[in-house]
């Protein structure tokens, strides 16, 4: 009798296991990896998974439009959401590869920093390109402005730049005296682009590394391979928090946003939308700053960030004395022209 009971119980368990619905999996493809993946997971994915009873995974990419295009064309969706810079988000939007964003479900457009709202990408964080420097490199003197990055007489030593022109041409023009509101009108002309390249040429002999991953800038500074490097503020700040002799110059920063997009035609769009709504909660959005000094895009989220952390965010008032906000529409229309010129300059011998 006991044997028959166990057999029947086993049959029920097997039947239940075979028919039980598997837990949904949220897949987010994002830039950067490493420290950013860790911060994103702790701030958003882990608490969402507990609330929604889902599993999750993060994948890495470089912002290539072809990946979203392939998913949409084949109707095979390896990822529900794509995190990217404003440029990649705008390109995907212009190509009709991502879903429109309904901001009414996310608090309304007026809830967000001016300039962060995109019709088909949700800005969940603010961050910036800045330059970091070695605090022990200049005999007790510290650079204070973007002009100092280009001053190899008073601040000598090797520098590092990204292999992409994004943000670099803007920062060069700021250092050359172009007012922030005139940066993109200037870059829209060939003469303006050449002005940026001419400014970069003044430090060409000091640029020893062109990096390809955001993690490289703080590592180059920490190792002492360079004395200055342009990079993402949160990455450089993590090195400072780890006790490395590095700091950030906020003057001349280019403020950008981290965007999330849903690929067009995604079958399980409802789960992706639930995640965006979760991220848009001001308390949740503010949580990212606990793990990395990237700020929220939602205005009322700043109330949930402690004052000491707030001072290290790109949007702190004292960090926004001279800055430019990235213009995704400009970059979507001009990226090929600007990148070709920058790469030609980069390939020149010193």
Residue pairs with C-beta under 8 A, 6 or more apart in sequence:
23 53
23 54
23 55
24 52
24 54
24 55
24 268
24 271
25 54
25 55
25 56
25 57
26 45
26 48
26 49
26 52
26 54
26 55
26 56
26 57
26 80
26 81
26 271
26 272
26 275
27 56
27 57
27 58
27 59
27 78
27 79
27 80
27 81
28 40
28 45
28 56
28 57
28 58
28 59
28 79
28 80
28 81
28 82
28 83
28 260
28 275
29 58
29 59
29 60
29 61
29 67
29 78
29 79
29 81
29 82
29 83
30 36
30 37
30 40
30 58
30 59
30 60
30 61
30 82
30 83
31 60
31 61
31 62
31 63
31 83
31 84
31 85
31 214
32 60
32 213
32 214
32 215
32 232
33 60
33 215
34 215
35 215
35 234
35 235
35 238
35 292
36 214
36 234
36 235
36 292
37 58
37 60
38 291
39 234
39 288
39 291
39 292
39 294
40 58
40 83
40 288
41 56
41 58
42 287
42 290
42 291
43 284
43 287
43 288
43 290
43 291
44 124
44 275
44 278
44 279
44 284
44 287
44 288
45 56
45 58
47 278
47 284
47 287
48 54
48 56
48 275
48 278
48 279
49 55
49 56
51 278
52 271
52 274
52 275
52 278
54 271
59 78
59 79
61 67
61 82
63 84
63 85
63 87
63 88
65 88
65 91
65 92
65 95
65 97
67 82
68 82
68 92
68 97
68 98
68 261
68 263
69 95
69 97
70 76
71 77
71 78
71 79
71 263
72 97
72 263
72 264
72 265
75 265
77 263
77 266
77 267
79 263
80 262
80 263
80 266
80 268
80 271
80 272
80 275
81 260
81 261
81 262
81 272
81 275
81 276
82 88
82 92
82 98
82 260
82 261
82 263
83 258
83 259
83 260
84 92
84 121
84 258
84 259
84 261
85 166
85 256
85 258
85 259
85 326
85 328
86 118
86 121
86 256
86 257
86 259
86 326
86 327
86 328
86 331
87 166
87 326
87 328
87 331
87 332
87 335
88 259
89 98
89 118
89 120
89 121
89 259
89 261
89 328
90 118
90 121
90 328
90 329
90 331
90 332
91 332
91 335
92 98
92 120
92 121
92 261
93 118
93 119
93 120
93 121
93 261
94 332
96 264
97 263
97 264
98 120
98 121
98 261
98 262
98 263
98 264
99 120
99 261
99 262
99 263
99 264
99 266
99 269
100 119
100 120
101 118
101 119
101 120
101 121
101 122
101 276
103 109
103 112
103 117
105 273
105 276
105 277
106 122
106 276
106 277
106 280
107 280
107 282
107 298
109 117
111 298
111 299
111 300
112 123
112 297
112 298
112 299
113 123
113 126
113 297
113 298
113 299
113 315
115 325
116 123
116 126
116 257
116 297
117 123
118 259
118 328
120 261
121 259
121 260
121 261
122 259
122 260
122 261
122 276
122 279
122 280
123 257
123 258
123 259
123 297
124 258
124 259
124 260
124 279
124 280
124 285
124 288
124 296
124 297
125 257
125 258
125 285
125 288
125 294
125 295
125 296
125 297
126 255
126 256
126 257
126 258
126 294
126 295
126 296
126 297
126 313
126 314
126 315
127 232
127 233
127 234
127 255
127 256
127 257
127 258
127 294
127 295
127 314
128 232
128 233
128 250
128 253
128 254
128 255
128 256
128 314
128 323
129 166
129 167
129 168
129 171
129 230
129 231
129 232
129 233
129 253
129 254
129 256
130 230
130 231
130 232
130 233
130 236
130 248
130 249
130 250
130 252
130 253
130 314
131 143
131 146
131 149
131 171
131 228
131 229
131 230
131 231
131 248
131 249
131 252
132 217
132 218
132 221
132 228
132 229
132 231
132 236
132 239
132 246
132 247
132 248
132 249
133 142
133 143
133 155
133 221
133 227
133 228
133 246
133 247
133 249
134 157
134 221
134 224
134 226
134 227
134 228
134 245
134 246
135 142
135 245
135 246
135 247
136 245
137 155
137 157
137 227
138 154
138 155
138 157
138 227
141 154
141 155
142 247
143 149
143 151
143 155
143 228
143 249
144 249
144 251
145 175
145 249
145 251
145 252
145 322
146 171
146 174
146 175
146 249
146 251
146 252
146 322
147 175
147 252
148 154
148 155
148 249
149 155
149 159
149 171
149 175
149 203
149 228
149 230
149 249
149 252
150 172
150 175
150 199
150 202
150 203
152 202
152 203
152 206
155 227
155 228
156 206
156 227
157 206
157 226
157 227
157 228
158 206
158 207
158 208
158 209
158 225
158 226
158 227
159 203
159 206
159 207
159 208
159 209
159 226
159 227
159 228
159 229
160 207
160 208
160 209
160 210
160 211
160 216
160 217
160 220
160 225
160 226
160 228
160 229
160 230
160 231
161 168
161 200
161 207
161 209
161 210
161 211
161 229
161 230
162 168
162 210
162 211
162 212
162 230
162 231
163 210
163 211
163 212
163 343
163 346
164 339
164 342
165 338
165 339
165 341
165 342
165 343
166 326
166 331
166 335
167 230
167 254
167 256
167 326
168 200
168 230
168 342
169 187
169 193
169 196
169 197
169 200
169 338
169 342
170 183
170 187
170 196
170 254
170 324
170 326
171 230
171 252
171 254
171 324
172 196
172 197
172 199
172 200
173 183
173 186
173 187
173 192
173 195
173 196
173 199
174 180
174 183
174 252
174 322
174 324
175 199
175 252
176 195
176 196
176 198
176 199
178 186
178 195
180 322
180 323
180 324
183 324
184 327
184 330
185 192
186 192
186 195
187 193
187 196
187 330
187 334
187 338
188 330
188 334
193 337
193 338
193 341
194 341
197 341
197 342
197 345
200 345
201 345
204 345
204 348
204 350
205 350
207 350
208 225
208 226
209 216
209 220
209 225
209 226
209 229
210 346
211 217
211 220
211 229
211 231
214 231
214 232
214 235
215 235
216 231
217 229
217 230
217 231
217 232
217 235
217 236
218 229
218 231
218 235
218 236
218 238
218 239
218 244
218 246
219 239
220 226
220 229
221 227
221 228
221 229
221 236
221 239
221 244
221 246
222 239
222 242
222 244
222 246
229 236
233 248
233 253
233 293
233 294
233 314
234 292
234 293
234 294
236 246
236 248
237 248
237 292
237 293
237 312
238 292
238 293
239 246
240 246
240 247
240 248
250 314
250 318
250 319
250 320
250 321
250 323
251 321
251 322
251 323
252 322
252 323
253 314
253 319
253 320
253 323
253 324
254 323
254 324
254 325
254 326
255 314
255 315
255 320
255 323
255 324
255 325
255 326
256 325
256 326
257 297
257 326
258 294
260 276
260 279
262 269
262 272
262 273
262 276
266 272
278 284
279 285
280 298
282 296
282 298
282 300
282 301
282 303
282 304
283 301
283 304
285 296
285 297
285 298
285 301
286 296
286 301
286 302
286 303
286 304
286 305
287 304
288 294
288 296
289 295
289 296
289 305
289 309
289 310
289 313
290 309
293 309
293 312
293 313
294 313
294 314
295 302
295 305
295 310
295 313
295 314
295 315
296 302
296 305
302 310
302 315
305 313
310 316
311 318
313 319
314 320
314 323
331 338
